Amino acid sequence: MYDLDSSAEARRISDAAFQLLEAYEIPPNPDYFRLMYDYVSGRDPVVTRQLGDAASESNVRFRRVATDLLIHHYGEGRTLNLLSETGGALDEIVNRSVGQLAEAGAEAKGFSSELGGFAEDLDGVANTVRVDDLVGHMVTATRRMQAKCAKLETDLNQSGNEIHNLRNKLDETRAEALTDKLTGISNRAGFDKALTMAIMEARDEHESMTLVMCDIDHFKKFNDNYGHQVGDQVLRLVGGILRSSLKGQDIPCRYGGEEFAMILPRTRLQDAAKVAEAIRQAVERKRIVRKSTGEAISRVTMSFGVAEFTPGEPGSDLIERADKALYDAKGSGRNRVCLGIVEQRLESDSHLPDTRSAIAAAG
């Protein structure tokens, strides 16, 4: 444990944190720096334990755990859950209040109408001072009640409009919480939510569903050679291609850093592989151009891992299989699509490859 009260120790921790960011090829932004600082200092046992375990496995595993910690341990996931819970409670209160106000307004309007008719009847037959006086008060009270009803109806209409606007704003806020600001597609929190729903639908409706994990090849060189603005340009390019290439229920996501994912409901393995191959080719055809000079900088390529959901398996296993296929694609030369096969399915699905194989190599 470091002495955090010492400025010298704080500087050493900061230096060590930056060294970790560089060693594991992690973007040196404030969020990741804070995570590495907590890891080096040992002041957060959860971070220390999880990153310590991941460090003994691989650089990829370390980066993945770091991203998970940022999302789920440092509050984005909790904030999103709180937002959803608060929005749900607000909807319930608003619905109940609107119902009560509408009921009260209807009752008051009916009562006002009844009194109005009674007053008109009495007004036609009254012939004594006392009755006249009573009726006069009744008519006045009735008119006053009618005015209140009219105001209540106006207020209810205004409240209804305000509630509608509030709900729209809440929906927008929820959508923003699930969207990656740089690429405009779903972020990691959005991925987690969408994958859970896709798995539930595939299980309940006995439908197929496939997950594609993909990664920009040699992404670090864009940042190192051309700066982070060019790196961001590459990420936006890939996000745009994914968004324009997927249709219907298909969901593109930025999983973290330079890694992306595609959730393809009602899609079999081989069909998803064709989608991935089409996107691989679309990305490969693009060139990054320096805006200031028009200079063509470099081509972008991506590697893909494809895995189909197997009934009964948890989402973590599906992600692991797609990840393994992605690592196979990168390990066998990059810029290709590899399939993640479930061993027990090979006996019945003889048309599928009997290994995790590359279906598209770099041209």
C-alpha positions in Angstrom: 0.0 0.0 0.0 1.3 3.4 -0.9 1.4 6.5 1.3 -1.1 8.7 -0.5 -0.3 11.6 1.7 3.2 11.9 0.2 3.5 14.0 -2.9 6.6 12.0 -3.9 4.6 8.8 -3.7 1.7 10.4 -5.6 4.2 11.3 -8.4 5.6 7.7 -8.5 2.1 6.3 -8.6 1.2 8.6 -11.5 4.3 7.6 -13.4 3.6 3.9 -12.8 0.0 4.5 -13.9 1.1 6.1 -17.2 3.6 3.2 -17.8 0.7 0.7 -17.4 -1.4 2.6 -19.9 1.4 2.5 -22.4 2.4 -1.1 -21.7 -1.2 -2.4 -22.2 -1.9 0.0 -25.1 -4.8 1.6 -23.2 -6.0 5.1 -24.2 -4.4 7.6 -21.8 -7.6 9.4 -20.9 -8.6 10.6 -17.4 -10.9 7.6 -16.7 -8.3 5.0 -17.5 -5.7 7.0 -15.7 -7.8 7.0 -12.5 -8.3 3.2 -12.9 -4.5 2.6 -13.2 -3.8 5.0 -10.3 -6.2 3.0 -8.1 -4.6 -0.2 -9.2 -1.1 0.8 -8.5 -1.9 2.5 -5.2 -4.0 -0.4 -4.0 -6.6 1.9 -2.6 -9.5 0.0 -4.3 -9.4 -3.7 -3.4 -11.8 -4.6 -6.2 -9.7 -2.9 -8.9 -6.5 -4.4 -7.4 -7.8 -7.9 -7.3 -9.4 -8.0 -10.8 -6.7 -6.2 -12.7 -4.1 -8.2 -10.8 -5.7 -11.5 -11.9 -6.0 -10.2 -15.5 -2.4 -9.0 -15.6 -1.3 -12.6 -15.2 -3.3 -13.7 -18.3 -2.8 -11.5 -21.3 -2.8 -7.9 -22.5 -6.2 -8.3 -24.2 -7.7 -9.7 -21.0 -6.2 -6.8 -18.9 -7.8 -4.3 -21.3 -11.1 -6.1 -21.2 -11.2 -6.1 -17.4 -10.2 -2.5 -17.3 -13.1 -1.5 -19.6 -15.5 -3.6 -17.5 -14.4 -1.9 -14.3 -14.9 1.5 -15.8 -18.4 0.7 -16.8 -19.7 -1.3 -13.9 -17.5 -0.5 -10.9 -17.1 3.3 -11.4 -20.7 4.1 -11.8 -21.8 4.3 -15.4 -23.7 1.1 -15.1 -25.1 2.0 -11.7 -26.1 5.5 -13.0 -27.9 3.9 -15.9 -29.8 1.5 -13.6 -30.7 4.4 -11.3 -31.9 6.4 -14.3 -34.1 3.5 -15.4 -35.5 2.9 -11.9 -36.1 6.6 -11.4 -37.8 6.9 -14.7 -40.0 3.9 -14.1 -41.1 5.3 -10.7 -41.7 8.7 -12.2 -43.9 7.1 -14.9 -45.9 5.3 -12.3 -46.4 8.4 -10.2 -47.3 10.5 -13.2 -49.8 7.9 -14.5 -51.4 7.6 -11.1 -51.6 11.4 -10.7 -53.1 11.9 -14.2 -55.7 9.2 -13.5 -56.7 10.8 -10.2 -56.9 14.3 -11.7 -58.9 13.1 -14.7 -61.3 11.3 -12.4 -61.7 14.3 -10.2 -62.2 16.6 -13.2 -64.9 14.3 -14.6 -66.7 14.2 -11.2 -66.5 17.9 -10.8 -67.7 18.5 -14.3 -70.7 16.2 -13.8 -71.6 17.8 -10.5 -71.4 21.2 -12.0 -73.7 20.2 -14.9 -76.2 18.7 -12.4 -76.2 21.8 -10.3 -76.5 24.0 -13.3 -79.7 22.2 -14.4 -81.2 22.3 -10.9 -80.5 26.0 -10.7 -82.1 26.7 -14.0 -85.3 24.8 -12.9 -85.5 26.6 -9.6 -84.9 30.0 -11.3 -88.0 29.4 -13.3 -90.4 28.7 -10.4 -89.0 30.8 -7.5 -91.6 33.3 -6.2 -90.6 34.1 -2.6 -87.8 36.3 -1.2 -86.3 33.4 0.7 -86.3 31.0 -2.3 -85.0 33.8 -4.5 -82.2 34.4 -2.0 -81.4 30.7 -1.8 -81.5 30.2 -5.5 -79.4 33.3 -6.0 -76.7 31.8 -3.8 -77.0 28.5 -5.5 -76.7 30.0 -8.9 -73.7 32.0 -7.8 -72.1 28.9 -6.3 -72.9 26.9 -9.4 -71.3 29.5 -11.7 -68.3 29.6 -9.5 -68.1 25.8 -9.7 -68.4 25.9 -13.4 -65.5 28.3 -13.6 -63.4 26.1 -11.4 -64.2 23.1 -13.6 -63.2 25.0 -16.7 -59.9 26.0 -15.1 -59.3 22.5 -13.9 -59.8 21.2 -17.4 -57.4 23.8 -18.7 -54.8 22.9 -16.1 -55.2 19.2 -16.8 -54.6 19.7 -20.5 -51.5 21.8 -19.7 -50.2 19.2 -17.2 -50.8 16.5 -19.8 -48.6 18.3 -22.3 -45.9 18.9 -19.7 -46.0 15.2 -18.7 -45.7 14.2 -22.4 -42.7 16.5 -22.8 -41.1 15.1 -19.6 -41.5 11.6 -20.8 -39.9 12.4 -24.1 -37.0 14.0 -22.3 -36.6 11.0 -20.1 -36.6 8.7 -23.1 -33.9 10.9 -24.8 -31.8 10.8 -21.6 -32.1 7.0 -21.5 -31.1 6.8 -25.1 -28.1 9.0 -24.5 -27.0 6.9 -21.6 -26.9 3.9 -23.9 -25.1 5.6 -26.8 -21.4 6.1 -27.5 -20.9 9.8 -28.1 -18.0 9.4 -30.5 -19.4 6.8 -32.9 -23.2 7.3 -32.4 -23.9 3.6 -31.9 -24.7 1.7 -28.7 -22.0 1.9 -26.0 -21.0 -1.0 -23.7 -24.0 -0.4 -21.4 -26.2 -0.5 -24.4 -24.5 -3.7 -25.6 -25.1 -5.4 -22.2 -28.8 -4.5 -22.2 -29.4 -5.4 -25.9 -27.6 -8.8 -25.6 -29.6 -9.7 -22.6 -32.8 -9.0 -24.4 -31.7 -10.8 -27.6 -30.8 -13.9 -25.6 -34.2 -13.8 -23.8 -36.0 -13.5 -27.2 -33.9 -16.3 -28.8 -34.6 -18.6 -25.8 -38.3 -17.8 -25.4 -39.1 -17.9 -29.2 -36.7 -20.7 -30.1 -35.0 -18.4 -32.6 -31.4 -18.2 -33.6 -29.2 -15.3 -32.6 -25.5 -14.6 -33.4 -22.9 -12.3 -31.9 -20.1 -10.8 -33.8 -17.0 -9.3 -32.0 -14.7 -7.3 -34.1 -11.5 -5.3 -33.6 -9.7 -2.6 -35.6 -6.3 -4.1 -36.7 -3.2 -2.3 -35.4 -5.3 0.6 -34.1 -2.5 1.8 -31.9 -0.4 2.9 -34.9 -3.1 5.4 -35.9 -2.8 7.1 -32.5 1.0 6.8 -32.4 1.8 7.8 -35.9 -0.9 10.4 -36.6 -2.4 11.5 -33.2 -5.6 10.7 -31.3 -7.7 12.9 -33.7 -7.0 10.5 -36.5 -7.6 7.6 -34.1 -11.0 9.1 -33.4 -11.6 9.6 -37.1 -11.0 5.8 -37.6 -13.4 4.9 -34.8 -16.1 7.2 -36.3 -15.5 5.7 -39.7 -16.0 2.1 -38.4 -19.1 3.1 -36.4 -20.6 4.7 -39.4 -20.0 1.6 -41.6 -21.6 -0.7 -38.9 -24.6 1.6 -38.5 -25.2 1.8 -42.3 -24.6 -1.9 -42.9 -27.0 -3.3 -40.3 -30.7 -3.2 -40.7 -33.9 -4.1 -38.8 -33.3 -5.6 -35.4 -29.5 -5.8 -35.8 -27.6 -3.7 -33.3 -24.1 -2.3 -33.7 -22.1 -1.5 -30.5 -18.8 0.0 -29.5 -17.7 -2.6 -27.0 -14.7 -0.6 -25.7 -11.7 1.1 -27.1 -11.2 -0.1 -30.7 -13.4 -3.2 -30.2 -16.9 -3.3 -31.6 -19.8 -5.8 -31.5 -22.8 -6.7 -33.6 -25.9 -8.4 -32.1 -27.8 -10.2 -34.9 -31.2 -11.5 -33.8 -32.9 -14.3 -35.9 -29.6 -14.9 -37.7 -27.7 -18.2 -38.1 -24.0 -18.5 -37.9 -23.2 -18.7 -41.7 -25.5 -15.7 -42.5 -23.9 -13.7 -39.8 -20.5 -14.6 -41.2 -21.6 -13.2 -44.6 -22.6 -10.0 -42.9 -19.3 -9.7 -41.2 -17.4 -10.4 -44.4 -19.4 -7.7 -46.2 -18.5 -5.2 -43.5 -14.8 -6.4 -43.5 -14.7 -5.6 -47.2 -16.4 -2.2 -46.8 -13.9 -1.2 -44.1 -11.0 -2.4 -46.2 -12.0 -0.2 -49.1 -11.9 2.9 -47.0 -8.9 5.2 -46.7 -8.3 7.7 -43.9 -7.5 11.1 -45.3 -5.8 13.9 -43.4 -8.4 16.7 -43.5 -5.8 19.6 -43.5 -3.9 18.3 -46.5 -6.1 15.7 -48.2 -3.3 13.2 -47.8 -4.3 9.6 -47.8 -2.9 8.2 -44.6 -3.6 4.5 -44.4 -6.2 1.8 -45.0 -8.2 0.4 -42.2 -8.8 -3.3 -41.7 -10.7 -5.3 -39.1 -10.8 -8.8 -37.7 -14.1 -10.6 -36.8 -15.2 -13.4 -34.6 -18.6 -14.9 -35.0 -20.5 -17.2 -32.6 -24.1 -18.4 -32.6 -26.1 -18.5 -29.4 -26.7 -22.0 -28.0 -29.8 -22.5 -25.9 -29.1 -22.6 -22.3 -25.7 -20.9 -22.4 -25.1 -17.6 -20.5 -24.3 -14.5 -22.3 -20.7 -14.6 -20.9 -20.1 -17.9 -22.7 -21.4 -16.5 -26.0 -19.1 -13.5 -25.7 -16.1 -15.8 -24.8 -16.7 -17.9 -27.9 -17.0 -14.9 -30.1 -13.9 -13.4 -28.5 -11.9 -16.7 -29.0 -12.9 -16.6 -32.7 -11.8 -13.0 -32.9 -8.4 -13.9 -31.3 -8.1 -16.7 -33.9 -8.7 -14.2 -36.7 -6.0 -11.8 -35.4 -3.6 -14.7 -34.7 -4.0 -16.1 -38.2 -3.1 -12.8 -39.9 -5.9 -10.3 -39.2 -8.3 -8.8 -41.6 -10.5 -11.9 -41.7 -13.6 -13.5 -40.3 -13.4 -16.6 -38.1 -16.2 -18.8 -36.7 -16.6 -19.8 -33.1 -18.1 -23.4 -33.1 -19.7 -25.2 -30.3 -18.2 -28.7 -30.2 -21.3 -30.6 -29.5 -23.1 -29.0 -32.5 -20.6 -30.4 -34.9 -22.2 -33.9 -34.8 -25.6 -32.6 -36.1 -24.5 -29.6 -38.1 -22.2 -31.3 -40.6 -22.4 -28.4 -43.1 -20.5 -26.2 -40.7 -16.7 -26.1 -40.6 -15.2 -28.6 -38.2 -12.7 -26.0 -36.9 -12.6 -22.3 -36.2 -11.6 -21.3 -39.7 -11.0 -18.0 -41.5 -13.6 -17.5 -44.2 -12.1 -14.3 -45.5 -8.4 -13.5 -45.6 -6.9 -10.1 -46.5 -6.7 -9.5 -50.2 
